[in-house]
Amino acid sequence: MLGPMSSSSFRWGALAVLCAVIFLDALDVSMVGVALPSIQADLGLSTSSLQWVVSGYVLGYGGLLLLGGRTADLLGRRRVFLVALGVFAVASLLGGIVDNGALLIAARFVKGVSAAFTAPAALSIITTTFPEGPVRNKALSIFTASGASGFSLGLVLSGFLTELGWRWTFLMPVPVAIIALVAALKVLDRGAEERAAGGHDILGAVLITASMLLLVFTVVQAPEVGWGSFRTIGSLAVTAALLALFVFVEQRLKHPLVRLGILRSAPIVRANVGLVILFGSYVGFQFVMMQYFQNLLHWSALQTALAFLPAGLLVAITSTKMGDFADRFGTGKLIVVGSAALAGGYTIFLGIDGDPSVAFQVLPGMLLLGVAFALSFPALNIQATNGVKDDEQGLASGLLNTSGQVGGAVVLAAVTAVLTSQSTGGLSIEALRAAVVVSLVLGIAGLAISATGLRVRKAPPVVETEKVLETV
C-alpha cells in the first residue's frame, strides 16, 4: 500500500497503472474472438484446436487465480504484480510472432497464468491503499469500469485490428504493458511489499490449483468428447475428490491458503455467485452472437465489432460513477437493477431472425446488457471485498475472479453443447435461440438470488432513542 506520507496524486497515479493492466487482462479474454477465423486460416488449425486459443487463456486464468491472490498476500503484492506483468508482456510478444498453433496456444496459456497473478494483486493493492468507504468505492468503481470496458470493447478493438492482421491483436498489448510496468516501478510504493503473516500452504495450493485446472479443462472439452462420456464423468469425479480433500486440509491448518470462514459472509457468497452468472452468461451469449452475426448474417469482422460497441461505450462512460451510486443506494440495489437489465437484454435477443432490426432489436438489447455490466460489475467487486481484512484482500479478490473465469468456462461449454446438439443440419435460428435461452435462464436466476440481498431498513434500537431523550 502507499504509505501515510504518500501524496494523493501518487495514490491515483497508482490506480491509473492498475486500471491499465486490468483493462489489458480483460481485453485479452474477448479480443481474440473476431480474429479466430483469420487465425484458423493462417495457421491451418482444426476447429477443436482453434477453441484452445480462447480456452488456453481461460484455463490459465481461471485455474490459478486463487493461488495468485494468496501469493500476492504472502510474497508481497507489488512484487507479484510487477513480475506477472513482465511475463504478460513477453507472452504477448511471443503470441504475435509465432507461426505454430501449439506455440500460440501455449503463449495464450502463459498470458492467462500471468493475468491470474496481476488481477488479484492489483485489486488487493487498491483495497489496502484506499480506506473502506466512499474513497475506496470510488477507486473500485474506476478499477472495475476499466476491466468491464476492456472486456466489452475487446471485440470492438479486435474488429479493427483484424482488418490489419490478426497478429496485431496479440502485439497491441505489448507496448501498453511495458509502459505500465515502467510506471508501476515509480508509482507503486514499496509498502505494497508487505506480506501477510502465515506460512505457505503448499499442499492446499497444489490441490486447489489442480482441481481448478482440471475443472476448467473438463468443461471446455466436454462438448467435444461428450458430457456423458467416461472421460468427462471421470474428470468431474476427480475434481470433486480434489476439492473435498482441499476442504479437509484447509480445515486443519493454522495458516490455510483459503480461510473457509470467509465464505460464511452471505454478501461475499452472493457477490461470487453473481459474478458467475454475470460473466458466465455473457461469455456464452457473446459466443452465440459471434456465430449469428458472422456465420448466419455474414457480417464482416468490423460490422460484428460495431454491434457490440454501444454496450462497451455505455460501460466505459457510466461505470466510473458507480462508486457514488453504491454509497447512496447500496450495492444490493445496484446488483438487482443490473440483473434485471441483464435478463431483459437476453429476452430481446430471443426474437432474433434472419433479418434483425438494428434500431429496435440489436441496439436496445446491447444497451440493456451495457447497463447490466455498468451497474453490476463494480457493485459485485465492492461487495466482495467490503469488510475483509487487509491480509485477506488478495484471497477475496482471487475468489471473485475465479468465480468469473470458471463461470465463463462452464457456461460457454453448456452453450456450445446446446448449440451443437441443435445444429445437426447446420447452424439455424432455432439453435441460436435455444443457446440464448441458457443465458436468459441464468440471468433470471441471478435476479432471484440478488433480490435476497435486499433488506428493509431497520428502525433505530430503543437504547439509542433513550440516549437521545436523555440529552434533550
C-alpha positions as a Markdown table, in Angstrom:
| # | Residue | x | y | z |
|---|---|---|---|---|
| 1 | Met | 0.0 | 0.0 | 0.0 |
| 2 | Leu | 1.0 | 3.6 | -0.2 |
| 3 | Gly | 2.5 | 5.0 | 3.0 |
| 4 | Pro | 0.8 | 7.7 | 5.1 |
| 5 | Met | 3.1 | 10.3 | 3.7 |
| 6 | Ser | 2.3 | 9.5 | 0.1 |
| 7 | Ser | 0.5 | 12.2 | -1.8 |
| 8 | Ser | -3.0 | 11.8 | -3.2 |
| 9 | Ser | -1.6 | 12.2 | -6.7 |
| 10 | Phe | 0.6 | 9.1 | -6.2 |
| 11 | Arg | -2.4 | 7.1 | -5.0 |
| 12 | Trp | -4.4 | 8.0 | -8.0 |
| 13 | Gly | -1.4 | 7.5 | -10.2 |
| 14 | Ala | -1.0 | 4.0 | -8.9 |
| 15 | Leu | -4.7 | 3.4 | -9.6 |
| 16 | Ala | -4.2 | 4.6 | -13.2 |
| 17 | Val | -1.5 | 2.0 | -13.7 |
| 18 | Leu | -3.6 | -0.8 | -12.1 |
| 19 | Cys | -6.5 | 0.2 | -14.3 |
| 20 | Ala | -4.4 | 0.0 | -17.4 |
| 21 | Val | -3.3 | -3.6 | -16.5 |
| 22 | Ile | -6.8 | -4.9 | -15.6 |
| 23 | Phe | -8.0 | -3.4 | -18.9 |
| 24 | Leu | -5.4 | -5.5 | -20.7 |
| 25 | Asp | -6.3 | -8.6 | -18.8 |
| 26 | Ala | -10.0 | -8.2 | -19.6 |
| 27 | Leu | -9.2 | -7.2 | -23.2 |
| 28 | Asp | -7.4 | -10.5 | -23.8 |
| 29 | Val | -10.4 | -12.5 | -22.7 |
| 30 | Ser | -12.6 | -11.2 | -25.6 |
| 31 | Met | -10.3 | -9.6 | -28.1 |
| 32 | Val | -9.2 | -12.8 | -29.8 |
| 33 | Gly | -12.8 | -13.7 | -30.7 |
| 34 | Val | -13.2 | -11.8 | -34.0 |
| 35 | Ala | -9.7 | -12.8 | -35.1 |
| 36 | Leu | -10.3 | -16.6 | -34.8 |
| 37 | Pro | -11.3 | -17.2 | -38.5 |
| 38 | Ser | -8.2 | -15.4 | -39.7 |
| 39 | Ile | -6.0 | -17.3 | -37.2 |
| 40 | Gln | -7.5 | -20.6 | -38.3 |
| 41 | Ala | -6.9 | -19.9 | -42.0 |
| 42 | Asp | -3.4 | -18.6 | -41.5 |
| 43 | Leu | -2.1 | -21.4 | -39.1 |
| 44 | Gly | -4.2 | -24.2 | -40.5 |
| 45 | Leu | -5.9 | -25.1 | -37.2 |
| 46 | Ser | -8.8 | -27.5 | -36.9 |
| 47 | Thr | -11.9 | -26.3 | -35.1 |
| 48 | Ser | -11.1 | -28.3 | -32.0 |
| 49 | Ser | -7.6 | -26.8 | -31.9 |
| 50 | Leu | -8.9 | -23.3 | -32.6 |
| 51 | Gln | -11.1 | -23.3 | -29.4 |
| 52 | Trp | -7.9 | -23.6 | -27.4 |
| 53 | Val | -6.8 | -20.2 | -28.5 |
| 54 | Val | -9.6 | -18.9 | -26.3 |
| 55 | Ser | -9.8 | -21.8 | -23.8 |
| 56 | Gly | -6.0 | -21.8 | -23.2 |
| 57 | Tyr | -6.2 | -18.3 | -21.7 |
| 58 | Val | -9.3 | -19.1 | -19.6 |
| 59 | Leu | -7.6 | -22.3 | -18.4 |
| 60 | Gly | -4.5 | -20.5 | -17.1 |
| 61 | Tyr | -6.5 | -17.5 | -15.7 |
| 62 | Gly | -9.3 | -19.4 | -14.0 |
| 63 | Gly | -7.1 | -22.3 | -12.8 |
| 64 | Leu | -4.6 | -20.2 | -10.9 |
| 65 | Leu | -6.5 | -17.2 | -9.6 |
| 66 | Leu | -6.8 | -18.4 | -6.1 |
| 67 | Leu | -3.1 | -19.3 | -5.9 |
| 68 | Gly | -2.4 | -15.9 | -7.5 |
| 69 | Gly | -4.4 | -14.0 | -4.9 |
| 70 | Arg | -2.9 | -15.8 | -1.9 |
| 71 | Thr | 0.6 | -15.5 | -3.4 |
| 72 | Ala | 0.2 | -11.7 | -3.5 |
| 73 | Asp | -0.8 | -11.7 | 0.2 |
| 74 | Leu | 2.2 | -13.9 | 1.2 |
| 75 | Leu | 5.0 | -12.7 | -1.1 |
| 76 | Gly | 4.1 | -9.0 | -1.5 |
| 77 | Arg | 1.5 | -7.5 | -3.8 |
| 78 | Arg | 3.9 | -5.1 | -5.6 |
| 79 | Arg | 6.5 | -7.8 | -6.3 |
| 80 | Val | 3.9 | -10.3 | -7.6 |
| 81 | Phe | 2.2 | -7.7 | -9.7 |
| 82 | Leu | 5.5 | -6.5 | -11.4 |
| 83 | Val | 6.8 | -10.0 | -12.2 |
| 84 | Ala | 3.5 | -11.2 | -13.6 |
| 85 | Leu | 3.1 | -8.0 | -15.7 |
| 86 | Gly | 6.6 | -8.6 | -17.2 |
| 87 | Val | 5.6 | -12.2 | -18.1 |
| 88 | Phe | 2.4 | -10.9 | -19.7 |
| 89 | Ala | 4.3 | -8.5 | -22.0 |
| 90 | Val | 6.7 | -11.3 | -23.1 |
| 91 | Ala | 3.9 | -13.8 | -23.7 |
| 92 | Ser | 2.0 | -11.2 | -25.7 |
| 93 | Leu | 5.0 | -10.6 | -27.9 |
| 94 | Leu | 5.6 | -14.3 | -28.5 |
| 95 | Gly | 1.9 | -14.8 | -29.4 |
| 96 | Gly | 2.2 | -12.2 | -32.1 |
| 97 | Ile | 5.2 | -13.7 | -33.8 |
| 98 | Val | 4.8 | -17.5 | -33.6 |
| 99 | Asp | 3.9 | -19.5 | -36.8 |
| 100 | Asn | 2.7 | -22.6 | -35.0 |
| 101 | Gly | -0.7 | -23.3 | -33.5 |
| 102 | Ala | 0.6 | -25.2 | -30.5 |
| 103 | Leu | 3.0 | -22.3 | -29.6 |
| 104 | Leu | 0.2 | -19.8 | -30.0 |
| 105 | Ile | -2.0 | -21.8 | -27.6 |
| 106 | Ala | 1.0 | -22.1 | -25.1 |
| 107 | Ala | 1.5 | -18.3 | -25.3 |
| 108 | Arg | -2.1 | -17.8 | -24.5 |
| 109 | Phe | -2.0 | -20.1 | -21.6 |
| 110 | Val | 1.1 | -18.3 | -20.1 |
| 111 | Lys | -0.8 | -15.0 | -20.6 |
| 112 | Gly | -3.7 | -16.4 | -18.7 |
| 113 | Val | -1.4 | -17.5 | -15.9 |
| 114 | Ser | 0.2 | -14.1 | -15.6 |
| 115 | Ala | -3.3 | -12.5 | -15.5 |
| 116 | Ala | -4.2 | -14.8 | -12.7 |
| 117 | Phe | -1.5 | -13.1 | -10.6 |
| 118 | Thr | -1.8 | -9.5 | -11.8 |
| 119 | Ala | -5.6 | -9.2 | -11.4 |
| 120 | Pro | -5.9 | -10.2 | -7.7 |
| 121 | Ala | -2.7 | -8.4 | -6.8 |
| 122 | Ala | -3.9 | -5.2 | -8.4 |
| 123 | Leu | -7.3 | -5.4 | -6.7 |
| 124 | Ser | -5.7 | -6.1 | -3.3 |
| 125 | Ile | -3.3 | -3.2 | -3.7 |
| 126 | Ile | -6.3 | -0.9 | -4.2 |
| 127 | Thr | -8.3 | -2.3 | -1.3 |
| 128 | Thr | -5.3 | -2.0 | 1.1 |
| 129 | Thr | -4.3 | 1.5 | -0.2 |
| 130 | Phe | -7.7 | 3.2 | -0.1 |
| 131 | Pro | -9.7 | 3.1 | 3.2 |
| 132 | Glu | -13.0 | 1.3 | 3.2 |
| 133 | Gly | -15.9 | 3.7 | 2.4 |
| 134 | Pro | -16.6 | 6.3 | -0.3 |
| 135 | Val | -13.0 | 6.8 | -1.3 |
| 136 | Arg | -12.4 | 3.0 | -1.8 |
| 137 | Asn | -15.7 | 2.7 | -3.6 |
| 138 | Lys | -14.8 | 5.4 | -6.0 |
| 139 | Ala | -11.4 | 3.7 | -6.7 |
| 140 | Leu | -13.0 | 0.3 | -7.1 |
| 141 | Ser | -15.7 | 1.7 | -9.4 |
| 142 | Ile | -12.9 | 3.2 | -11.7 |
| 143 | Phe | -10.9 | -0.1 | -11.5 |
| 144 | Thr | -13.8 | -2.3 | -12.3 |
| 145 | Ala | -15.0 | 0.0 | -15.0 |
| 146 | Ser | -11.6 | -0.4 | -16.6 |
| 147 | Gly | -12.0 | -4.2 | -16.5 |
| 148 | Ala | -15.6 | -4.2 | -17.8 |
| 149 | Ser | -14.6 | -1.7 | -20.5 |
| 150 | Gly | -11.7 | -3.9 | -21.6 |
| 151 | Phe | -13.9 | -6.9 | -21.8 |
| 152 | Ser | -16.8 | -5.1 | -23.6 |
| 153 | Leu | -14.5 | -3.2 | -26.0 |
| 154 | Gly | -12.3 | -6.2 | -26.7 |
| 155 | Leu | -14.4 | -7.4 | -29.6 |
| 156 | Val | -14.7 | -3.8 | -31.0 |
| 157 | Leu | -11.0 | -3.3 | -31.0 |
| 158 | Ser | -10.4 | -6.8 | -32.3 |
| 159 | Gly | -12.6 | -6.0 | -35.3 |
| 160 | Phe | -10.4 | -3.0 | -36.3 |
| 161 | Leu | -7.1 | -4.8 | -35.6 |
| 162 | Thr | -8.1 | -7.9 | -37.5 |
| 163 | Glu | -8.6 | -5.8 | -40.6 |
| 164 | Leu | -4.9 | -5.0 | -40.4 |
| 165 | Gly | -3.9 | -8.6 | -39.5 |
| 166 | Trp | -4.7 | -11.0 | -36.6 |
| 167 | Arg | -1.2 | -10.7 | -35.2 |
| 168 | Trp | -2.0 | -7.1 | -34.1 |
| 169 | Thr | -4.5 | -8.4 | -31.6 |
| 170 | Phe | -1.5 | -10.0 | -29.8 |
| 171 | Leu | 1.1 | -7.3 | -30.4 |
| 172 | Met | -1.0 | -4.3 | -29.4 |
| 173 | Pro | -0.9 | -5.0 | -25.6 |
| 174 | Val | 2.9 | -5.3 | -25.6 |
| 175 | Pro | 3.8 | -1.5 | -25.6 |
| 176 | Val | 1.0 | -0.8 | -23.2 |
| 177 | Ala | 2.2 | -3.5 | -20.8 |
| 178 | Ile | 5.8 | -2.2 | -21.0 |
| 179 | Ile | 4.7 | 1.4 | -20.3 |
| 180 | Ala | 2.5 | 0.2 | -17.4 |
| 181 | Leu | 5.5 | -1.8 | -16.0 |
| 182 | Val | 7.8 | 1.2 | -16.0 |
| 183 | Ala | 5.1 | 3.4 | -14.5 |
| 184 | Ala | 4.4 | 0.8 | -11.8 |
| 185 | Leu | 8.0 | 0.8 | -10.7 |
| 186 | Lys | 7.7 | 4.5 | -10.0 |
| 187 | Val | 4.2 | 4.9 | -8.5 |
| 188 | Leu | 3.6 | 1.7 | -6.6 |
| 189 | Asp | 5.1 | 2.3 | -3.1 |
| 190 | Arg | 7.2 | -0.4 | -1.6 |
| 191 | Gly | 4.7 | -0.5 | 1.2 |
| 192 | Ala | 2.8 | -2.9 | -1.1 |
| 193 | Glu | 5.6 | -5.4 | -0.5 |
| 194 | Glu | 4.1 | -6.1 | 2.9 |
| 195 | Arg | 3.5 | -9.7 | 3.5 |
| 196 | Ala | 0.7 | -11.3 | 5.4 |
| 197 | Ala | 1.5 | -13.4 | 8.4 |
| 198 | Gly | 1.4 | -17.1 | 8.0 |
| 199 | Gly | 3.2 | -20.0 | 6.3 |
| 200 | His | 3.0 | -21.3 | 2.8 |
| 201 | Asp | 0.2 | -23.8 | 2.3 |
| 202 | Ile | 1.9 | -25.8 | -0.4 |
| 203 | Leu | -0.4 | -28.8 | -0.3 |
| 204 | Gly | -3.5 | -26.6 | -0.4 |
| 205 | Ala | -2.1 | -24.7 | -3.3 |
| 206 | Val | -1.4 | -27.9 | -5.2 |
| 207 | Leu | -4.9 | -29.3 | -4.5 |
| 208 | Ile | -6.9 | -26.1 | -5.4 |
| 209 | Thr | -4.8 | -25.4 | -8.5 |
| 210 | Ala | -5.1 | -28.9 | -9.7 |
| 211 | Ser | -8.8 | -29.0 | -9.1 |
| 212 | Met | -9.5 | -25.7 | -10.9 |
| 213 | Leu | -7.3 | -26.6 | -13.9 |
| 214 | Leu | -9.0 | -30.0 | -14.2 |
| 215 | Leu | -12.5 | -28.4 | -13.8 |
| 216 | Val | -11.9 | -25.8 | -16.5 |
| 217 | Phe | -10.2 | -28.3 | -18.8 |
| 218 | Thr | -13.1 | -30.8 | -18.4 |
| 219 | Val | -15.9 | -28.3 | -19.1 |
| 220 | Val | -14.0 | -26.9 | -22.1 |
| 221 | Gln | -13.5 | -30.4 | -23.6 |
| 222 | Ala | -16.9 | -31.8 | -22.7 |
| 223 | Pro | -18.8 | -30.5 | -25.8 |
| 224 | Glu | -16.2 | -32.3 | -28.0 |
| 225 | Val | -15.9 | -35.6 | -26.1 |
| 226 | Gly | -19.4 | -35.7 | -24.7 |
| 227 | Trp | -20.9 | -34.8 | -21.4 |
| 228 | Gly | -21.9 | -38.4 | -20.7 |
| 229 | Ser | -18.5 | -39.8 | -21.7 |
| 230 | Phe | -16.4 | -41.8 | -19.3 |
| 231 | Arg | -13.7 | -39.2 | -19.6 |
| 232 | Thr | -15.9 | -36.3 | -18.7 |
| 233 | Ile | -17.6 | -38.0 | -15.8 |
| 234 | Gly | -14.3 | -39.4 | -14.5 |
| 235 | Ser | -12.7 | -36.0 | -14.7 |
| 236 | Leu | -15.6 | -34.3 | -12.8 |
| 237 | Ala | -15.4 | -37.1 | -10.1 |
| 238 | Val | -11.6 | -36.5 | -9.7 |
| 239 | Thr | -12.3 | -32.7 | -9.5 |
| 240 | Ala | -14.9 | -33.3 | -6.7 |
| 241 | Ala | -12.4 | -35.5 | -4.8 |
| 242 | Leu | -9.6 | -33.0 | -5.1 |
| 243 | Leu | -12.0 | -30.2 | -3.8 |
| 244 | Ala | -13.1 | -32.4 | -0.9 |
| 245 | Leu | -9.5 | -33.1 | 0.0 |
| 246 | Phe | -8.7 | -29.4 | -0.2 |
| 247 | Val | -11.5 | -28.6 | 2.2 |
| 248 | Phe | -10.3 | -31.3 | 4.6 |
| 249 | Val | -6.8 | -30.0 | 4.5 |
| 250 | Glu | -7.7 | -26.3 | 4.9 |
| 251 | Gln | -9.8 | -27.0 | 8.0 |
| 252 | Arg | -6.8 | -28.5 | 9.8 |
| 253 | Leu | -4.1 | -25.9 | 9.0 |
| 254 | Lys | -3.2 | -22.9 | 11.1 |
| 255 | His | -2.4 | -20.8 | 8.1 |
| 256 | Pro | -4.5 | -22.2 | 5.2 |
| 257 | Leu | -4.4 | -21.0 | 1.6 |
| 258 | Val | -8.1 | -20.2 | 1.8 |
| 259 | Arg | -9.7 | -19.4 | 5.1 |
| 260 | Leu | -13.0 | -21.1 | 4.6 |
| 261 | Gly | -14.6 | -18.9 | 7.2 |
| 262 | Ile | -14.7 | -16.1 | 4.6 |
| 263 | Leu | -17.5 | -18.0 | 2.9 |
| 264 | Arg | -19.7 | -17.5 | 5.9 |
| 265 | Ser | -20.4 | -14.0 | 4.8 |
| 266 | Ala | -23.6 | -14.0 | 2.8 |
| 267 | Pro | -22.8 | -10.8 | 0.8 |
| 268 | Ile | -19.4 | -12.3 | -0.3 |
| 269 | Val | -21.1 | -15.5 | -1.4 |
| 270 | Arg | -23.8 | -13.6 | -3.3 |
| 271 | Ala | -21.1 | -11.5 | -5.0 |
| 272 | Asn | -19.2 | -14.5 | -6.1 |
| 273 | Val | -22.4 | -16.3 | -7.4 |
| 274 | Gly | -23.4 | -13.0 | -9.0 |
| 275 | Leu | -20.2 | -12.8 | -11.0 |
| 276 | Val | -20.5 | -16.4 | -12.1 |
| 277 | Ile | -23.9 | -15.6 | -13.6 |
| 278 | Leu | -23.0 | -12.1 | -15.0 |
| 279 | Phe | -19.7 | -13.1 | -16.6 |
| 280 | Gly | -20.7 | -16.7 | -17.5 |
| 281 | Ser | -24.0 | -15.8 | -19.2 |
| 282 | Tyr | -22.4 | -13.0 | -21.2 |
| 283 | Val | -19.5 | -15.1 | -22.4 |
| 284 | Gly | -21.9 | -17.7 | -23.6 |
| 285 | Phe | -24.1 | -15.0 | -25.2 |
| 286 | Gln | -21.2 | -13.4 | -26.9 |
| 287 | Phe | -20.2 | -16.7 | -28.5 |
| 288 | Val | -23.7 | -17.2 | -29.8 |
| 289 | Met | -23.8 | -13.7 | -31.3 |
| 290 | Met | -20.5 | -14.2 | -33.0 |
| 291 | Gln | -22.0 | -17.2 | -34.8 |
| 292 | Tyr | -25.1 | -15.3 | -35.5 |
| 293 | Phe | -23.6 | -12.1 | -36.9 |
| 294 | Gln | -20.7 | -13.7 | -38.9 |
| 295 | Asn | -21.8 | -17.1 | -39.9 |
| 296 | Leu | -25.6 | -16.7 | -40.3 |
| 297 | Leu | -25.9 | -13.0 | -41.3 |
| 298 | His | -22.5 | -12.9 | -42.9 |
| 299 | Trp | -21.4 | -9.7 | -41.3 |
| 300 | Ser | -17.8 | -8.6 | -41.5 |
| 301 | Ala | -15.5 | -8.6 | -38.5 |
| 302 | Leu | -15.8 | -4.8 | -38.4 |
| 303 | Gln | -19.6 | -4.9 | -38.6 |
| 304 | Thr | -19.7 | -7.5 | -35.8 |
| 305 | Ala | -17.4 | -5.4 | -33.6 |
| 306 | Leu | -19.7 | -2.3 | -34.1 |
| 307 | Ala | -22.7 | -4.3 | -33.0 |
| 308 | Phe | -21.1 | -4.7 | -29.6 |
| 309 | Leu | -19.9 | -1.0 | -29.4 |
| 310 | Pro | -23.0 | 0.5 | -27.7 |
| 311 | Ala | -22.6 | -1.8 | -24.7 |
| 312 | Gly | -18.9 | -1.2 | -24.5 |
| 313 | Leu | -19.3 | 2.6 | -24.7 |
| 314 | Leu | -22.1 | 2.6 | -22.1 |
| 315 | Val | -19.9 | 0.7 | -19.6 |
| 316 | Ala | -16.9 | 2.9 | -20.2 |
| 317 | Ile | -18.8 | 6.1 | -19.8 |
| 318 | Thr | -21.1 | 5.3 | -16.8 |
| 319 | Ser | -19.5 | 2.7 | -14.6 |
| 320 | Thr | -16.9 | 5.1 | -13.1 |
| 321 | Lys | -19.9 | 6.8 | -11.3 |
| 322 | Met | -21.0 | 3.5 | -9.7 |
| 323 | Gly | -18.9 | 4.2 | -6.6 |
| 324 | Asp | -21.1 | 7.2 | -5.8 |
| 325 | Phe | -24.3 | 5.2 | -6.6 |
| 326 | Ala | -23.1 | 2.4 | -4.2 |
| 327 | Asp | -22.6 | 4.9 | -1.4 |
| 328 | Arg | -26.1 | 6.3 | -2.0 |
| 329 | Phe | -28.2 | 3.2 | -2.7 |
| 330 | Gly | -26.0 | 0.3 | -1.6 |
| 331 | Thr | -24.5 | -2.5 | -3.7 |
| 332 | Gly | -27.6 | -4.7 | -3.3 |
| 333 | Lys | -29.9 | -2.4 | -5.2 |
| 334 | Leu | -27.5 | -1.8 | -8.0 |
| 335 | Ile | -27.0 | -5.6 | -8.5 |
| 336 | Val | -30.7 | -6.2 | -8.6 |
| 337 | Val | -31.3 | -3.5 | -11.2 |
| 338 | Gly | -28.3 | -4.7 | -13.2 |
| 339 | Ser | -29.6 | -8.3 | -13.0 |
| 340 | Ala | -33.0 | -7.2 | -14.3 |
| 341 | Ala | -31.3 | -5.4 | -17.2 |
| 342 | Leu | -29.3 | -8.5 | -18.0 |
| 343 | Ala | -32.3 | -10.7 | -18.2 |
| 344 | Gly | -34.1 | -8.0 | -20.3 |
| 345 | Gly | -31.3 | -7.9 | -22.8 |
| 346 | Tyr | -31.3 | -11.6 | -23.3 |
| 347 | Thr | -35.1 | -11.6 | -23.7 |
| 348 | Ile | -34.8 | -9.2 | -26.6 |
| 349 | Phe | -32.4 | -11.4 | -28.4 |
| 350 | Leu | -34.7 | -14.4 | -28.1 |
| 351 | Gly | -36.6 | -12.8 | -31.0 |
| 352 | Ile | -33.7 | -12.9 | -33.4 |
| 353 | Asp | -34.4 | -13.9 | -37.0 |
| 354 | Gly | -32.7 | -13.8 | -40.4 |
| 355 | Asp | -33.2 | -10.0 | -40.8 |
| 356 | Pro | -32.9 | -8.4 | -37.3 |
| 357 | Ser | -33.8 | -4.7 | -36.7 |
| 358 | Val | -30.6 | -2.9 | -35.7 |
| 359 | Ala | -32.6 | 0.1 | -34.3 |
| 360 | Phe | -35.3 | -1.9 | -32.4 |
| 361 | Gln | -33.6 | -5.1 | -31.5 |
| 362 | Val | -29.8 | -5.2 | -31.7 |
| 363 | Leu | -29.3 | -1.7 | -30.2 |
| 364 | Pro | -31.8 | -1.9 | -27.3 |
| 365 | Gly | -30.6 | -5.4 | -26.4 |
| 366 | Met | -26.9 | -4.3 | -26.4 |
| 367 | Leu | -27.7 | -1.2 | -24.4 |
| 368 | Leu | -29.5 | -3.2 | -21.7 |
| 369 | Leu | -26.5 | -5.5 | -21.4 |
| 370 | Gly | -24.3 | -2.5 | -21.1 |
| 371 | Val | -26.5 | -1.2 | -18.3 |
| 372 | Ala | -26.2 | -4.6 | -16.6 |
| 373 | Phe | -22.4 | -4.6 | -16.7 |
| 374 | Ala | -22.1 | -0.9 | -15.7 |
| 375 | Leu | -24.3 | -1.4 | -12.6 |
| 376 | Ser | -23.4 | -5.0 | -11.5 |
| 377 | Phe | -19.7 | -5.4 | -12.2 |
| 378 | Pro | -18.5 | -2.6 | -9.9 |
| 379 | Ala | -21.1 | -3.3 | -7.2 |
| 380 | Leu | -20.1 | -7.0 | -7.1 |
| 381 | Asn | -16.4 | -6.1 | -6.7 |
| 382 | Ile | -17.2 | -3.7 | -3.9 |
| 383 | Gln | -19.5 | -6.2 | -2.1 |
| 384 | Ala | -16.9 | -9.0 | -2.4 |
| 385 | Thr | -14.2 | -7.0 | -0.7 |
| 386 | Asn | -16.0 | -4.9 | 1.9 |
| 387 | Gly | -15.4 | -6.0 | 5.5 |
| 388 | Val | -12.4 | -8.2 | 4.5 |
| 389 | Lys | -9.2 | -7.8 | 6.5 |
| 390 | Asp | -6.2 | -6.3 | 4.6 |
| 391 | Asp | -4.2 | -9.5 | 4.8 |
| 392 | Glu | -7.0 | -11.4 | 3.1 |
| 393 | Gln | -7.8 | -8.9 | 0.3 |
| 394 | Gly | -5.8 | -11.0 | -2.2 |
| 395 | Leu | -7.8 | -14.0 | -1.2 |
| 396 | Ala | -11.2 | -12.2 | -1.6 |
| 397 | Ser | -10.3 | -10.8 | -5.0 |
| 398 | Gly | -8.9 | -14.2 | -6.1 |
| 399 | Leu | -12.1 | -15.9 | -5.1 |
| 400 | Leu | -14.2 | -13.3 | -7.0 |
| 401 | Asn | -12.0 | -13.5 | -10.2 |
| 402 | Thr | -12.0 | -17.3 | -10.0 |
| 403 | Ser | -15.8 | -17.3 | -9.9 |
| 404 | Gly | -16.0 | -15.2 | -13.0 |
| 405 | Gln | -13.5 | -17.2 | -15.1 |
| 406 | Val | -14.7 | -20.6 | -14.0 |
| 407 | Gly | -18.3 | -19.4 | -14.6 |
| 408 | Gly | -17.3 | -18.3 | -18.1 |
| 409 | Ala | -15.8 | -21.6 | -18.9 |
| 410 | Val | -18.7 | -23.7 | -17.6 |
| 411 | Val | -21.4 | -21.6 | -19.2 |
| 412 | Leu | -19.5 | -21.4 | -22.5 |
| 413 | Ala | -19.3 | -25.2 | -22.5 |
| 414 | Ala | -23.0 | -25.5 | -21.8 |
| 415 | Val | -23.9 | -23.1 | -24.6 |
| 416 | Thr | -21.7 | -24.8 | -27.0 |
| 417 | Ala | -23.3 | -28.2 | -26.1 |
| 418 | Val | -26.8 | -26.8 | -26.7 |
| 419 | Leu | -25.7 | -25.1 | -30.0 |
| 420 | Thr | -24.1 | -28.3 | -31.3 |
| 421 | Ser | -27.0 | -30.6 | -30.3 |
| 422 | Gln | -29.5 | -28.2 | -32.1 |
| 423 | Ser | -27.3 | -27.7 | -35.2 |
| 424 | Thr | -27.2 | -31.3 | -36.6 |
| 425 | Gly | -28.4 | -30.0 | -40.0 |
| 426 | Gly | -26.3 | -26.8 | -39.9 |
| 427 | Leu | -26.5 | -23.6 | -37.9 |
| 428 | Ser | -30.1 | -22.3 | -37.6 |
| 429 | Ile | -32.1 | -19.6 | -35.9 |
| 430 | Glu | -33.7 | -22.2 | -33.7 |
| 431 | Ala | -30.4 | -23.5 | -32.5 |
| 432 | Leu | -29.2 | -19.9 | -31.7 |
| 433 | Arg | -32.4 | -19.1 | -29.8 |
| 434 | Ala | -32.0 | -22.3 | -27.8 |
| 435 | Ala | -28.4 | -21.3 | -26.9 |
| 436 | Val | -29.6 | -17.8 | -25.8 |
| 437 | Val | -32.1 | -19.4 | -23.5 |
| 438 | Val | -29.2 | -20.7 | -21.4 |
| 439 | Ser | -28.0 | -17.2 | -20.8 |
| 440 | Leu | -31.6 | -16.0 | -20.1 |
| 441 | Val | -32.3 | -18.7 | -17.5 |
| 442 | Leu | -29.0 | -17.8 | -15.7 |
| 443 | Gly | -30.0 | -14.1 | -15.9 |
| 444 | Ile | -33.4 | -14.8 | -14.3 |
| 445 | Ala | -31.7 | -16.9 | -11.6 |
| 446 | Gly | -29.2 | -14.1 | -10.9 |
| 447 | Leu | -32.1 | -11.7 | -10.5 |
| 448 | Ala | -33.8 | -14.0 | -7.9 |
| 449 | Ile | -30.5 | -14.5 | -6.0 |
| 450 | Ser | -29.6 | -10.8 | -5.9 |
| 451 | Ala | -33.1 | -10.0 | -4.6 |
| 452 | Thr | -32.4 | -12.0 | -1.5 |
| 453 | Gly | -29.7 | -9.4 | -0.6 |
| 454 | Leu | -32.2 | -6.6 | -0.3 |
| 455 | Arg | -33.1 | -5.8 | 3.3 |
| 456 | Val | -35.7 | -3.5 | 4.8 |
| 457 | Arg | -34.1 | -0.6 | 6.7 |
| 458 | Lys | -34.4 | -1.3 | 10.4 |
| 459 | Ala | -35.7 | 1.2 | 13.0 |
| 460 | Pro | -33.0 | 2.6 | 15.4 |
| 461 | Pro | -32.6 | 0.5 | 18.5 |
| 462 | Val | -34.6 | 1.6 | 21.6 |
| 463 | Val | -31.4 | 2.2 | 23.6 |
| 464 | Glu | -30.2 | 4.8 | 21.1 |
| 465 | Thr | -33.6 | 6.6 | 21.3 |
| 466 | Glu | -33.3 | 6.6 | 25.1 |
| 467 | Lys | -29.9 | 8.1 | 24.9 |
| 468 | Val | -31.2 | 10.9 | 22.6 |
| 469 | Leu | -34.1 | 11.6 | 25.0 |
| 470 | Glu | -31.7 | 11.8 | 27.9 |
| 471 | Thr | -29.6 | 14.5 | 26.2 |
| 472 | Val | -32.6 | 16.7 | 25.4 |
